[in-house]
Amino acid sequence: MARQVPVEELQQNIGNEIAVSDWFEITQDRIDSFADTTEDHQWIHVDTERAATESPFKTTIGHGFLSLSMLAPIMMGTVKVAGDFKHGINYGLNRVRFPAPVPAGGRIRGHISPHSVEEHAWGVQTIWNVIVELEGATKPCVVAEWVTRAYK
């Protein structure tokens, strides 16, 4: 369950890591389902036999957008702006990079830091810095600046 963090605590911790998510495995089934949903069936993602011989990674890799889409469960299970809000939305992304690929079977988790927190009459807008690490890798697989809103 996500930890409820008051706005004031978020504001006091701008730039500081406040949460680390659980691990999520990026299985071949997850990659294949994502490929079906997005209609992106590039062989490097879905052809395990070809990837084993032709890919520089020697295995299939998850789509960058699959890793990015994992921000939702990473955040929902980890941290939430505390308050009497009716609903929250994903408002968008300011910056996204995919520094490293995620091989099939790799495990990822998110490191979450508030970048900015603005209170408005309608609620709160938070910009989060999220770094998604790949277990055992030296580079993160996703670095994102994510904008969310919580509405009263």
CYANA upper distance limits for C-alpha pairs under 8 A (distance plus 0.5 A):
  1 MET  CA     76 MET  CA      8.40
  1 MET  CA     77 GLY  CA      5.79
  1 MET  CA     78 THR  CA      7.13
  2 ALA  CA     75 MET  CA      8.24
  2 ALA  CA     76 MET  CA      6.64
  2 ALA  CA     77 GLY  CA      5.11
  2 ALA  CA     78 THR  CA      4.68
  2 ALA  CA     79 VAL  CA      5.08
  2 ALA  CA     80 LYS  CA      6.48
  3 ARG  CA     78 THR  CA      6.48
  3 ARG  CA     79 VAL  CA      5.19
  3 ARG  CA     80 LYS  CA      6.52
  4 GLN  CA     79 VAL  CA      6.55
  4 GLN  CA     80 LYS  CA      5.43
  4 GLN  CA     81 VAL  CA      6.25
  4 GLN  CA     82 ALA  CA      5.24
  5 VAL  CA      9 GLU  CA      6.99
  5 VAL  CA     10 LEU  CA      7.22
  5 VAL  CA     79 VAL  CA      7.38
  5 VAL  CA     80 LYS  CA      6.54
  5 VAL  CA     81 VAL  CA      5.62
  5 VAL  CA     82 ALA  CA      5.47
  6 PRO  CA     10 LEU  CA      6.94
  6 PRO  CA     81 VAL  CA      6.47
  6 PRO  CA     82 ALA  CA      5.23
  6 PRO  CA     83 GLY  CA      7.47
  7 VAL  CA     11 GLN  CA      6.65
  7 VAL  CA     81 VAL  CA      6.95
  7 VAL  CA     82 ALA  CA      7.30
  7 VAL  CA    117 VAL  CA      7.79
  8 GLU  CA     12 GLN  CA      6.69
  9 GLU  CA     13 ASN  CA      6.78
 10 LEU  CA     14 ILE  CA      6.95
 10 LEU  CA    114 PRO  CA      6.77
 10 LEU  CA    117 VAL  CA      7.46
 11 GLN  CA    114 PRO  CA      8.11
 11 GLN  CA    116 SER  CA      7.57
 11 GLN  CA    117 VAL  CA      6.45
 13 ASN  CA     17 GLU  CA      8.23
 13 ASN  CA     18 ILE  CA      7.95
 13 ASN  CA    113 SER  CA      8.24
 13 ASN  CA    114 PRO  CA      7.29
 14 ILE  CA    113 SER  CA      7.41
 14 ILE  CA    114 PRO  CA      5.57
 14 ILE  CA    115 HIS  CA      5.81
 14 ILE  CA    116 SER  CA      6.80
 15 GLY  CA    113 SER  CA      6.20
 15 GLY  CA    114 PRO  CA      6.37
 15 GLY  CA    115 HIS  CA      6.06
 15 GLY  CA    129 ASN  CA      8.41
 16 ASN  CA    113 SER  CA      5.85
 16 ASN  CA    114 PRO  CA      7.45
 17 GLU  CA    111 HIS  CA      7.12
 17 GLU  CA    112 ILE  CA      6.00
 17 GLU  CA    113 SER  CA      4.83
 17 GLU  CA    114 PRO  CA      8.01
 18 ILE  CA    111 HIS  CA      8.40
 18 ILE  CA    112 ILE  CA      6.52
 18 ILE  CA    113 SER  CA      6.10
 18 ILE  CA    114 PRO  CA      8.22
 19 ALA  CA     78 THR  CA      7.11
 19 ALA  CA     79 VAL  CA      7.33
 19 ALA  CA    111 HIS  CA      6.53
 19 ALA  CA    112 ILE  CA      5.77
 19 ALA  CA    113 SER  CA      7.69
 20 VAL  CA     78 THR  CA      7.45
 20 VAL  CA    109 ARG  CA      7.61
 20 VAL  CA    110 GLY  CA      6.12
 20 VAL  CA    111 HIS  CA      5.10
 20 VAL  CA    112 ILE  CA      6.71
 21 SER  CA     74 ILE  CA      6.17
 21 SER  CA     75 MET  CA      7.85
 21 SER  CA     77 GLY  CA      7.52
 21 SER  CA     78 THR  CA      5.92
 21 SER  CA    109 ARG  CA      5.98
 21 SER  CA    110 GLY  CA      5.70
 21 SER  CA    111 HIS  CA      7.16
 22 ASP  CA     74 ILE  CA      7.82
 22 ASP  CA     77 GLY  CA      8.41
 22 ASP  CA     78 THR  CA      8.30
 22 ASP  CA    109 ARG  CA      6.39
 22 ASP  CA    110 GLY  CA      8.20
 23 TRP  CA    107 ARG  CA      6.49
 23 TRP  CA    108 ILE  CA      5.90
 23 TRP  CA    109 ARG  CA      5.24
 24 PHE  CA    107 ARG  CA      5.83
 24 PHE  CA    108 ILE  CA      5.77
 24 PHE  CA    109 ARG  CA      6.76
 25 GLU  CA    105 GLY  CA      6.56
 25 GLU  CA    106 GLY  CA      6.24
 25 GLU  CA    107 ARG  CA      4.78
 25 GLU  CA    108 ILE  CA      6.91
 26 ILE  CA     30 ARG  CA      6.65
 26 ILE  CA     31 ILE  CA      7.42
 26 ILE  CA     62 GLY  CA      7.55
 26 ILE  CA    102 VAL  CA      8.06
 26 ILE  CA    103 PRO  CA      8.17
 26 ILE  CA    104 ALA  CA      6.31
 26 ILE  CA    105 GLY  CA      5.82
 26 ILE  CA    106 GLY  CA      6.00
 26 ILE  CA    107 ARG  CA      6.53
 26 ILE  CA    108 ILE  CA      8.00
 27 THR  CA     31 ILE  CA      6.84
 27 THR  CA    104 ALA  CA      5.79
 27 THR  CA    105 GLY  CA      5.23
 27 THR  CA    106 GLY  CA      7.76
 28 GLN  CA     32 ASP  CA      6.51
 28 GLN  CA     46 VAL  CA      8.18
 28 GLN  CA     60 THR  CA      8.37
 28 GLN  CA    104 ALA  CA      5.86
 28 GLN  CA    105 GLY  CA      7.29
 29 ASP  CA     33 SER  CA      6.58
 30 ARG  CA     34 PHE  CA      6.64
 31 ILE  CA     35 ALA  CA      6.63
 31 ILE  CA     45 HIS  CA      7.32
 31 ILE  CA     46 VAL  CA      7.69
 31 ILE  CA     61 ILE  CA      8.39
 31 ILE  CA     62 GLY  CA      6.07
 31 ILE  CA     63 HIS  CA      7.70
 31 ILE  CA     66 LEU  CA      7.95
 31 ILE  CA    104 ALA  CA      8.05
 32 ASP  CA     36 ASP  CA      6.71
 32 ASP  CA     45 HIS  CA      8.08
 32 ASP  CA     46 VAL  CA      6.58
 33 SER  CA     37 THR  CA      6.67
 34 PHE  CA     38 THR  CA      6.54
 34 PHE  CA     40 ASP  CA      8.48
 34 PHE  CA     66 LEU  CA      7.18
 35 ALA  CA     39 GLU  CA      5.86
 35 ALA  CA     40 ASP  CA      5.31
 35 ALA  CA     41 HIS  CA      5.82
 35 ALA  CA     45 HIS  CA      8.26
 35 ALA  CA     46 VAL  CA      8.12
 36 ASP  CA     40 ASP  CA      7.43
 36 ASP  CA     41 HIS  CA      7.74
 41 HIS  CA     45 HIS  CA      7.21
 41 HIS  CA     46 VAL  CA      6.69
 42 GLN  CA     46 VAL  CA      7.13
 43 TRP  CA     47 ASP  CA      5.31
 43 TRP  CA     48 THR  CA      8.46
 43 TRP  CA     50 ARG  CA      7.76
 43 TRP  CA     51 ALA  CA      7.64
 43 TRP  CA     60 THR  CA      8.43
 44 ILE  CA     48 THR  CA      8.34
 44 ILE  CA     50 ARG  CA      8.27
 44 ILE  CA     51 ALA  CA      6.22
 44 ILE  CA     55 SER  CA      7.24
 44 ILE  CA     59 THR  CA      8.37
 44 ILE  CA     60 THR  CA      5.79
 44 ILE  CA     61 ILE  CA      6.83
 45 HIS  CA     51 ALA  CA      8.47
 45 HIS  CA     60 THR  CA      5.37
 45 HIS  CA     61 ILE  CA      5.61
 45 HIS  CA     62 GLY  CA      6.34
 45 HIS  CA     63 HIS  CA      7.22
 46 VAL  CA     60 THR  CA      6.90
 47 ASP  CA     51 ALA  CA      6.50
 47 ASP  CA     60 THR  CA      7.38
 48 THR  CA     52 ALA  CA      6.58
 48 THR  CA     59 THR  CA      6.77
 48 THR  CA     60 THR  CA      6.21
 49 GLU  CA     53 THR  CA      7.35
 50 ARG  CA     54 GLU  CA      6.24
 50 ARG  CA     55 SER  CA      7.81
 51 ALA  CA     55 SER  CA      5.11
 51 ALA  CA     57 PHE  CA      8.05
 51 ALA  CA     58 LYS  CA      6.12
 51 ALA  CA     59 THR  CA      5.46
 51 ALA  CA     60 THR  CA      5.94
 52 ALA  CA     57 PHE  CA      8.26
 52 ALA  CA     58 LYS  CA      4.75
 52 ALA  CA     59 THR  CA      5.36
 52 ALA  CA     60 THR  CA      7.91
 53 THR  CA     58 LYS  CA      6.65
 54 GLU  CA     58 LYS  CA      7.47
 55 SER  CA     59 THR  CA      7.13
 55 SER  CA     60 THR  CA      8.09
 57 PHE  CA     61 ILE  CA      8.29
 57 PHE  CA    103 PRO  CA      7.98
 59 THR  CA    103 PRO  CA      6.90
 59 THR  CA    104 ALA  CA      7.34
 60 THR  CA    103 PRO  CA      6.36
 60 THR  CA    104 ALA  CA      6.16
 61 ILE  CA    101 PRO  CA      6.81
 61 ILE  CA    102 VAL  CA      5.83
 61 ILE  CA    103 PRO  CA      4.67
 61 ILE  CA    104 ALA  CA      5.83
 62 GLY  CA     66 LEU  CA      6.89
 62 GLY  CA     67 SER  CA      7.53
 62 GLY  CA    101 PRO  CA      7.55
 62 GLY  CA    102 VAL  CA      5.94
 62 GLY  CA    103 PRO  CA      6.67
 62 GLY  CA    104 ALA  CA      6.83
 63 HIS  CA     67 SER  CA      7.10
 63 HIS  CA    102 VAL  CA      8.44
 64 GLY  CA     68 LEU  CA      6.75
 64 GLY  CA     98 PHE  CA      6.80
 64 GLY  CA    101 PRO  CA      7.81
 64 GLY  CA    142 VAL  CA      8.33
 65 PHE  CA     69 SER  CA      6.43
 66 LEU  CA     70 MET  CA      6.99
 67 SER  CA     71 LEU  CA      8.00
 67 SER  CA    102 VAL  CA      8.29
 67 SER  CA    141 CYS  CA      7.95
 67 SER  CA    142 VAL  CA      7.42
 68 LEU  CA    142 VAL  CA      7.16
 70 MET  CA     74 ILE  CA      6.58
 71 LEU  CA     75 MET  CA      6.40
 71 LEU  CA    110 GLY  CA      8.05
 71 LEU  CA    130 VAL  CA      8.47
 72 ALA  CA     76 MET  CA      6.43
 73 PRO  CA     77 GLY  CA      6.41
 74 ILE  CA     78 THR  CA      6.77
 74 ILE  CA    109 ARG  CA      7.49
 74 ILE  CA    110 GLY  CA      6.56
 75 MET  CA     79 VAL  CA      6.27
 75 MET  CA     80 LYS  CA      7.97
 75 MET  CA    110 GLY  CA      8.41
 75 MET  CA    112 ILE  CA      8.49
 76 MET  CA     80 LYS  CA      7.49
 81 VAL  CA    150 ALA  CA      8.01
 84 ASP  CA    152 LYS  CA      6.96
 85 PHE  CA    123 GLY  CA      7.91
 85 PHE  CA    150 ALA  CA      6.57
 85 PHE  CA    151 TYR  CA      5.83
 85 PHE  CA    152 LYS  CA      4.89
 86 LYS  CA    150 ALA  CA      8.09
 86 LYS  CA    151 TYR  CA      6.36
 86 LYS  CA    152 LYS  CA      5.88
 87 HIS  CA    150 ALA  CA      6.40
 87 HIS  CA    151 TYR  CA      6.05
 87 HIS  CA    152 LYS  CA      7.85
 88 GLY  CA    148 THR  CA      7.64
 88 GLY  CA    149 ARG  CA      5.94
 88 GLY  CA    150 ALA  CA      4.69
 88 GLY  CA    151 TYR  CA      6.48
 89 ILE  CA    148 THR  CA      6.26
 89 ILE  CA    149 ARG  CA      5.83
 89 ILE  CA    150 ALA  CA      7.09
 90 ASN  CA    146 TRP  CA      8.48
 90 ASN  CA    147 VAL  CA      6.98
 90 ASN  CA    148 THR  CA      5.27
 90 ASN  CA    149 ARG  CA      7.15
 91 TYR  CA    146 TRP  CA      8.39
 91 TYR  CA    147 VAL  CA      5.76
 91 TYR  CA    148 THR  CA      5.50
 91 TYR  CA    149 ARG  CA      6.82
 92 GLY  CA    146 TRP  CA      6.66
 92 GLY  CA    147 VAL  CA      5.72
 92 GLY  CA    148 THR  CA      7.54
 93 LEU  CA    144 ALA  CA      7.70
 93 LEU  CA    145 GLU  CA      6.28
 93 LEU  CA    146 TRP  CA      5.06
 93 LEU  CA    147 VAL  CA      6.20
 94 ASN  CA    144 ALA  CA      8.10
 94 ASN  CA    145 GLU  CA      5.93
 94 ASN  CA    146 TRP  CA      6.87
 94 ASN  CA    147 VAL  CA      7.80
 95 ARG  CA    143 VAL  CA      8.40
 95 ARG  CA    144 ALA  CA      5.99
 95 ARG  CA    145 GLU  CA      5.65
 95 ARG  CA    146 TRP  CA      8.05
 96 VAL  CA    142 VAL  CA      7.58
 96 VAL  CA    143 VAL  CA      6.23
 96 VAL  CA    144 ALA  CA      4.88
 96 VAL  CA    145 GLU  CA      7.04
 97 ARG  CA    142 VAL  CA      6.21
 97 ARG  CA    143 VAL  CA      5.74
 97 ARG  CA    144 ALA  CA      6.95
 98 PHE  CA    140 PRO  CA      8.18
 98 PHE  CA    141 CYS  CA      5.77
 98 PHE  CA    142 VAL  CA      5.17
 98 PHE  CA    143 VAL  CA      7.06
 99 PRO  CA    139 LYS  CA      6.99
 99 PRO  CA    140 PRO  CA      6.62
 99 PRO  CA    141 CYS  CA      5.84
 99 PRO  CA    142 VAL  CA      6.90
 99 PRO  CA    143 VAL  CA      8.10
100 ALA  CA    139 LYS  CA      6.55
100 ALA  CA    140 PRO  CA      6.57
100 ALA  CA    141 CYS  CA      4.96
100 ALA  CA    142 VAL  CA      7.97
101 PRO  CA    141 CYS  CA      6.38
102 VAL  CA    106 GLY  CA      6.47
102 VAL  CA    134 LEU  CA      7.36
102 VAL  CA    141 CYS  CA      7.09
106 GLY  CA    134 LEU  CA      7.31
106 GLY  CA    135 GLU  CA      7.42
107 ARG  CA    134 LEU  CA      6.34
107 ARG  CA    135 GLU  CA      6.04
108 ILE  CA    132 VAL  CA      6.90
108 ILE  CA    133 GLU  CA      5.98
108 ILE  CA    134 LEU  CA      5.09
108 ILE  CA    135 GLU  CA      6.50
109 ARG  CA    132 VAL  CA      5.96
109 ARG  CA    133 GLU  CA      6.08
109 ARG  CA    134 LEU  CA      7.42
109 ARG  CA    135 GLU  CA      8.40
110 GLY  CA    130 VAL  CA      6.77
110 GLY  CA    131 ILE  CA      6.13
110 GLY  CA    132 VAL  CA      4.82
110 GLY  CA    133 GLU  CA      6.81
111 HIS  CA    130 VAL  CA      6.11
111 HIS  CA    131 ILE  CA      5.66
111 HIS  CA    132 VAL  CA      6.73
111 HIS  CA    133 GLU  CA      8.18
112 ILE  CA    128 TRP  CA      7.21
112 ILE  CA    129 ASN  CA      6.46
112 ILE  CA    130 VAL  CA      5.30
112 ILE  CA    131 ILE  CA      7.24
113 SER  CA    128 TRP  CA      6.18
113 SER  CA    129 ASN  CA      5.63
113 SER  CA    130 VAL  CA      6.98
114 PRO  CA    126 THR  CA      7.51
114 PRO  CA    127 ILE  CA      6.65
114 PRO  CA    128 TRP  CA      5.03
114 PRO  CA    129 ASN  CA      6.55
115 HIS  CA    126 THR  CA      7.91
115 HIS  CA    127 ILE  CA      5.72
115 HIS  CA    128 TRP  CA      5.59
115 HIS  CA    129 ASN  CA      6.33
115 HIS  CA    145 GLU  CA      8.47
116 SER  CA    126 THR  CA      6.20
116 SER  CA    127 ILE  CA      5.63
116 SER  CA    128 TRP  CA      7.60
117 VAL  CA    124 VAL  CA      7.47
117 VAL  CA    125 GLN  CA      6.36
117 VAL  CA    126 THR  CA      4.98
117 VAL  CA    127 ILE  CA      6.98
118 GLU  CA    124 VAL  CA      6.15
118 GLU  CA    125 GLN  CA      5.73
118 GLU  CA    126 THR  CA      6.89
119 GLU  CA    123 GLY  CA      6.51
119 GLU  CA    124 VAL  CA      5.04
119 GLU  CA    125 GLN  CA      7.02
120 HIS  CA    124 VAL  CA      6.26
120 HIS  CA    125 GLN  CA      8.12
122 TRP  CA    151 TYR  CA      6.16
122 TRP  CA    152 LYS  CA      6.27
123 GLY  CA    149 ARG  CA      7.77
123 GLY  CA    150 ALA  CA      6.05
123 GLY  CA    151 TYR  CA      5.03
123 GLY  CA    152 LYS  CA      5.71
124 VAL  CA    149 ARG  CA      6.18
124 VAL  CA    150 ALA  CA      5.75
124 VAL  CA    151 TYR  CA      7.23
125 GLN  CA    147 VAL  CA      7.55
125 GLN  CA    148 THR  CA      6.29
125 GLN  CA    149 ARG  CA      4.93
125 GLN  CA    150 ALA  CA      7.01
126 THR  CA    147 VAL  CA      6.30
126 THR  CA    148 THR  CA      5.88
126 THR  CA    149 ARG  CA      6.78
127 ILE  CA    145 GLU  CA      7.01
127 ILE  CA    146 TRP  CA      5.96
127 ILE  CA    147 VAL  CA      4.91
127 ILE  CA    148 THR  CA      6.87
128 TRP  CA    144 ALA  CA      8.44
128 TRP  CA    145 GLU  CA      6.06
128 TRP  CA    146 TRP  CA      5.59
128 TRP  CA    147 VAL  CA      6.86
128 TRP  CA    148 THR  CA      8.38
129 ASN  CA    143 VAL  CA      8.02
129 ASN  CA    144 ALA  CA      6.41
129 ASN  CA    145 GLU  CA      5.23
129 ASN  CA    146 TRP  CA      6.98
130 VAL  CA    142 VAL  CA      8.31
130 VAL  CA    143 VAL  CA      6.46
130 VAL  CA    144 ALA  CA      5.78
130 VAL  CA    145 GLU  CA      6.85
130 VAL  CA    146 TRP  CA      7.75
131 ILE  CA    140 PRO  CA      7.07
131 ILE  CA    141 CYS  CA      8.37
131 ILE  CA    142 VAL  CA      6.37
131 ILE  CA    143 VAL  CA      5.15
131 ILE  CA    144 ALA  CA      6.99
132 VAL  CA    140 PRO  CA      6.10
132 VAL  CA    141 CYS  CA      6.26
132 VAL  CA    142 VAL  CA      5.46
132 VAL  CA    143 VAL  CA      6.84
133 GLU  CA    137 ALA  CA      7.91
133 GLU  CA    139 LYS  CA      7.65
133 GLU  CA    140 PRO  CA      4.86
133 GLU  CA    141 CYS  CA      6.27
133 GLU  CA    142 VAL  CA      7.68
134 LEU  CA    139 LYS  CA      8.06
134 LEU  CA    140 PRO  CA      6.47
134 LEU  CA    141 CYS  CA      6.57
